[in-house]
Amino acid sequence: MPSIHDSPLEMALAGSSVLPDDGHAGTLVSRVWLAGDVPGPAVVAFRPDGVFDLSADFPTMSTLLDADRPAQRVRETEGRRVGSLEELLSNSVPSTRDVKRPFLLAPCDLQVIKAAGVTFASSLIERVIEEQAGGDPSRAEEARAQVRATVGDDLSLIKPGSEMAMDLKRLLQERGLWSQYLEVGIGPDAEVFTKAPVLSAVGTGEEIGIRSDSAWNNPEPEVVLAVNSRGEIVGAALGNDVNLRDIEGRSALLLGKAKDNNASCAIGPFIRLFDASFGLDDVRSETVHLRVHGPEGFELAGISSMAQISRDPLDLVAQTMAAHQYPDGFMLFLGTLFAPIQDRSEPGSGFTHKVGDVVSIRSARLGELRNRVVHSEDAAPWQFGLRAFIGNLARRGLLERGL
């Protein structure tokens, strides 16, 4: 597998690491910002001979994902070459970007960005600890010992909503340790929330944000499903569902403040469409690797194995759509096994981000997503919303075929 890091603060992106282990064997689609008389976003395909603009046939990614057999449609669409992948990657880091040249964007556009939480046993334990510690990292170790003494380390054998799960719920309630996180972790209903507004996600190479008033936070490396308007899972990507543990730990009612901030959602580097080389069973078995390199030389590594997820992706999609429609489709973060407890500064302080951290998320079939951490207040402001997007498509003559 290609290395997921080069040097501690390396942000240069290379095709050899961004691509999956099998290179261009799959159907890889994304979006780029095109320069020209009327600059704007375009749906593209990554191919061995370059990156090709498909926007004349598919003005939005939502349009492409709603097509019948989207992977086949991509292979049948010639498109217009906009450059090599290496050229785009070299221009996708904000600090060295030439705005007159194309660069990568997040691969989704009109899709609502949803996320499922507490879908892995280990992260479930950490969520309970966050709540018991009241968002204070100095109290986390004491709370961790208390929770594990009662619940144990492994809830993976418990099927959410099962009779065994309900027996455990009653036991924990009797001991005064029942938690809202246990409710969604082993109860019948999954936690599914809106992670970020439409069009607000950042792509690989971009800065990713944490609030400056957060003192306990971490990356969340996840697989993200691409789901069309019919509820069909048509592909997957990597994502970073940045989490502010101190804010969420104070109260679950602060979830929006903990999760939805400027530049706090990264997806990319592409969506790998389902085809003969990649399907839902591959998603179920994918292992996501994470590495954080800090400006002071700190390193953190971890993995999230989809094989240990407590709820099947199909169930999470069904619960997302149970009482709602998504006419433009949605992207669904599947949750993470990763919950860092490694001390970074003082003993017992646990892990938290520092400005300048480089976060690399990689898996064998979905390539690598890489971002540098800044404060959300200092990240590039999100200004290209739905009105700007639709107006831009109109000025470029891309609305004639419809969205």
Order of alpha helices (4+ residues) and beta strands (2+ residues): alpha-beta-beta-beta-alpha-alpha-beta-alpha-beta-beta-alpha-alpha-alpha-alpha-beta-beta-beta-beta-beta-beta-alpha-alpha-beta-alpha-beta-beta-alpha-beta-beta-beta-alpha
